Amino acid sequence: MERKLILRGLLAGGAGGLVAFGFARIFAEPQIQAAIDYEAGRDAAHEPSGPDLFSRTLQANAGLGVGMILFGIAMGAVFAVAYTICLGRVGNLRPRTLAMLVAVGGFLGFYFVLFLKYPANPPAIGHEETIQTRANLYLAMVVCSLLFLIGAVALGKLLRPRFGNWNATLLALAAYVVLIGVVMAVLPSLGHLAANVQEYGRHATETPLPLTDSHGTIVYPGFDVDRLYAFRLYSVGAQVLLWGVIGAVFGPLADRLLRTPVQVAV
C-alpha cells in the first residue's frame, strides 16, 4: 500500500512540476532575464566577463523545465510519505481532504515559511562570497521547519483526546509558529552577513545598491525593486500551483486506492 501511494505521489509531483514550469516560463522567466541583463550590465561597469557556458534559451526551457519537474517529483515523494504517516492518525478525514491538507502543510512548511525569512531572489541578487552561507542558512530553516511540522502533528495527536480535534490543531499550530518564529529571529538576515556588512554596510537584504565611483557619483543604478517584487510574487504563485496540483491529483488517486468494496457499494 505504501509503495502504491508513493508511486502516486511521484506522478502527482511530476504533474505539479510541469504546471509550475509552465507558469514560471511565462511569468517568472522574463524577470530572470531582466535580472541577468542587470547583472551583466553591472559587471561590465566593473570589468567585462566571459560568455555563458549554456545559452539562455537552453537555461530558460530545458534547464528550467527539467529542474521544476524533478523538484516536483521529489516533493511528490515527500508528500506521499507525509500522507502515509498522517493516514488514520489525524482523525477520520476523507482521502481527498487529507491530501489537500497535507499539500497546504507542504507549501507552508517547505516553502512559504522559509520565504518569509529568506525570500526567493533572481540571479542578480546575492553575492558570491555568501553563497555557501546562504545555502546553510536555508537548509537550517528547512530542517527546523520539517522537524517542527512533525512535532506539531505528534502534539496535535497527543492533545486531541483532551481538547478535541479543532482545539488540538490550533494548539499544535501555535506551537509550530512560536518555535519557527524563534528560529527566524535567531538566524541572521542576509544583509547582515559579515561579507555584506564589510563591503556594503548593514542592510536588511542583499539587494544590490547603486554602484558609485570614488567621488560618490552613481555609475550604475541599484536593482529595480519592481522587478524583485514581481519575481517573488511569481515564485510564490509557482509554488502554490505545484502543491495545489499535487494535492488535487493525488487525492482522487488515493481515494480510489483506499476505497473498500463496502464503501463502493454505499
Residue pairs with C-beta under 8 A, 6 or more apart in sequence:
1 257
2 84
4 257
5 80
5 83
5 84
5 254
5 257
6 77
6 80
6 81
6 84
7 80
8 80
8 250
8 253
8 254
8 257
9 76
9 77
9 78
9 79
9 80
9 81
9 83
9 246
9 250
10 73
10 76
10 77
10 80
11 76
11 249
11 253
12 76
12 79
12 80
12 245
12 246
12 247
12 249
12 250
12 253
13 72
13 73
13 74
13 75
13 76
13 77
13 79
13 246
14 69
14 72
14 73
14 76
15 72
15 245
15 246
15 249
16 72
16 75
16 76
16 241
16 242
16 243
16 244
16 245
16 246
16 249
17 68
17 69
17 70
17 71
17 72
17 73
17 75
17 242
18 65
18 68
18 69
18 72
19 241
19 242
19 245
20 68
20 72
20 238
20 239
20 241
20 242
20 245
21 64
21 65
21 68
21 69
23 234
23 237
23 238
23 241
24 64
24 68
24 234
24 235
24 238
25 60
25 61
25 64
25 65
27 234
27 237
28 231
28 234
28 235
28 238
29 60
29 64
31 122
31 227
31 230
31 231
31 234
32 60
32 122
32 123
32 231
33 56
33 60
34 122
34 224
34 227
35 122
35 123
35 124
35 125
35 223
35 227
35 231
36 56
36 122
36 123
36 124
38 124
38 208
38 223
38 224
38 227
39 123
39 124
40 49
41 220
42 124
42 208
42 211
42 220
43 49
45 211
45 219
45 220
46 211
52 59
54 63
68 238
68 242
71 242
72 242
72 246
75 106
75 110
75 242
75 243
75 246
76 246
76 250
78 106
78 110
79 102
79 103
79 106
79 243
79 246
79 247
79 250
80 250
82 102
82 105
82 106
83 98
83 99
83 102
83 250
83 254
85 153
86 98
86 102
86 153
87 95
87 98
87 258
89 153
89 157
90 98
90 101
90 153
90 156
90 157
91 160
91 165
93 101
94 255
95 251
95 254
95 255
95 258
95 259
96 251
96 252
96 254
96 255
97 251
98 251
98 254
99 247
99 248
99 250
99 251
99 254
100 247
100 248
100 251
102 247
103 243
103 244
103 246
103 247
103 248
103 250
104 243
104 247
105 149
106 243
106 246
107 239
107 240
107 242
107 243
107 244
109 145
109 146
109 148
109 149
110 142
110 145
110 146
111 236
111 239
111 243
112 236
112 239
113 141
113 145
113 180
114 138
114 141
114 142
114 145
115 232
115 235
115 236
116 184
117 141
117 184
117 187
118 134
118 137
118 138
118 141
118 190
119 232
119 235
120 231
120 232
120 235
120 236
121 206
121 228
121 231
121 232
122 227
122 228
122 231
124 208
124 223
125 205
125 206
125 207
125 208
125 223
125 228
126 134
126 190
126 206
127 195
127 196
127 199
127 206
129 195
130 190
130 193
130 195
130 196
130 206
133 193
133 195
134 190
134 193
137 187
137 188
137 190
140 183
140 187
141 183
141 184
141 187
144 179
144 180
144 183
145 180
148 175
148 176
148 179
148 180
149 176
151 175
151 176
151 179
152 172
152 173
152 175
152 176
153 172
155 168
155 171
155 172
155 175
156 168
156 169
156 171
156 172
157 168
158 168
159 167
159 168
159 171
159 172
160 168
162 168
163 171
189 204
189 205
190 196
190 205
190 206
191 197
191 200
191 202
191 203
191 204
191 205
191 206
192 202
192 203
192 204
193 206
196 203
196 206
200 209
203 209
207 222
207 223
207 225
207 228
208 222
208 223
209 222
210 218
210 220
210 221
210 222
211 218
211 219
211 220
211 221
212 218
212 219
213 219
